[in-house]
Amino acid sequence: MRTRGKKIEKNSNKLEEEVKDNDNSEIDEPNDEDDFSDNFESTESKWKLMYERYQKKKYVCGVNDCDKIFSRFCDLMRHDLSDHADVPLDVTCDVCGKIFISDNRLQIHVNTYHGEKKFTCDVCGDKFMTKDSLRAHKRKHSGRFVCQYCGLAANSNMGLIEHIRTHTGEKPFVCDICGQKHSTKNGLNAHKRGHTKEHLFKCNICGYSSSNQSSMYMHKATHSTDKPCICETCGKRFKIPVRLAEHKKIHTGIKNFVCEECDMSFLTRYQLTQHGRVHSGEKPFECELCEKRFSRRDNLREHIRTHTREKRYTCLRCLQTFSFRKSLNKHSCAPDVSGEQATYHETINNDVALYCQL
């Protein structure tokens, strides 16, 4: 036992130099890839060294003289939200839109998630910021965690289990507020932030805020005119890959998303989610002006125009403006009695797009 103790002491200084302010280092179980010795003594020593490295990460709060210390940056972030909820989140990451209460939190976040990716996978070429992240990624190429339904490779058994739920429809995590079910715990947590209006991400262009990163990612695409994602079948272009993936299902006609209540099937999970609210009565979108609630986001946007009096639609024949497309359709100029198509302008974010209404 003394020998193992000397090994830890001998390497402690070296490990201390390696510790950086990032939170994406993983504590992996010793395996052959890590060049661990097969004997028990060496393996146990390595575990102790890894634990010592983990414990040396210290994140001190420092807000309002708070002296609490955390070993993980994510625990510090949870502490900020629970114990310092009165402190405004005024600092925004320009890359992903996540918001923080101080500049030093932002700097740690940038170093962790948006730093230089020095480690490259020799199999597929993907790059990573830490050796541990690369090691975890390489498990995808090991063939150990492969989906029996679609062949996708995960980097862990838990990752594979969560993926398989997208095929089986299993949703073991239930919201205790509205009863909505989710396939992952992270998905449930993101959903519950929608109830508490806990917005962790903010757009640095227009100020839009969101409770989850995926919504912010899709929102930021609305500020760009680039559409790099092209459908190989019909040539239609999209701003983000997820929209292209959803569009491609139109060509295949495969409806993998089935409602548990009525067995109706849908092309996308989003369509299934919207349909599910017909059964549950859930109305997650609330008007901040009158507190009226809606089951669909587009219905909420249309309702808000009743408050703002925004006129988005203009008849090109008489230049009369309307707040709603249905009002334009009922307008006497559309459709024309000659059978010609009635054209109109729709103004969105100060950009004018030409549409044709049959």
Steps between C-alpha positions, in 0.01 A plus 500: 500500500795737566622445145169621357510803727843595365375472145222746568736747665752470218247590233296756690698803379471389139124455532460839662661665195256322269186626678326776306177693542282279289221259576506260209769269633345164569599243760505185292531149624858371446539303178759389248489828309628685806805271519404386849680203642303181543603452860272619777755721674566715191128532420410606852780758500377643172148534640636694798700730274195569286288572807768735635503684166121533511502633858761765419256684277370778720232746393441768763169685486605849616156657441394729785788368714379139455795269569351168384738282295410244233695230319288529183413810303147371436444480878611862532248596230219319684605681818476835318144427391379372837688711758554819297178518301476872583824574310425586135648290220650785302806341334432319171720258305532630143542147364205306645294765682526352850473761773695536827513722804867601461783528248712234670217246459487588132876458463493153656211407269684625190820315594299183562264485205631739235877461537749362249443137406849348498417129505391332177333162457714288267191312382256773392695826540275660764684735735478541877639729770612229744644151481215372716240634255686334213521173693125506569433574132715207384263260670261574213744328267546199727175334389397437861200734518314467168125554456319186382241710318706743292866411556592827673805467726493662846799572723349335809236252604288778651525697178381194308206451738391862456527469123298177485214682673461708182401174327296338776325818611579432866480817712574420864550860617173680581453869576338539842343829389318411178554124463690521171733204447862506382749238390797658684551675831671792325195537277276512806719760671497720189121467480452596865704816446223600260251487790721703733598740216862429592669623182870408492571611141471844343542613140767770475333641185137556599481408871279192453542260794450125525507227762705258286792514262331325208229768484765770505691325222191491279413860589843633403453346157212742441751789499695343214403488133732209424339165422788254470293183547366373166255216439652258246155397378328832426769762549317689775737685732497536880693699757570219748548120463205410723257673263651315204468168685133570573438598137656180363234296677244650263670316213523168685145517637611297802307599812690361796340717768177346626255651748448276803144623541348460152770322292528786249849512347713799405811578299678692777516504878398865494175414321433225755566739789258755359236230445548366853376829642160424346469212746675655800348847469844645569545863401863588571511831309371795702442856385695735725249778437172329592612155634292314243654160423543305176603149399705620201767767479376629162152551649656710777689710246181563308315591821768752599420697186157572650689703763768657281270569201785396275396486132705222341299447182449752218275454199696591187188609313364762741789518754264440794679344797391217731619341821400146399521299182141379537384862500688557176344187347153636578592835349299587187811519281603140570444283313435685176182406315706434186658202675843660518712443807470765767846623601595671823798607709575362843732715711714310751776666705508793253568263207237469228426161345267444206242223530224364277166402643301260281 
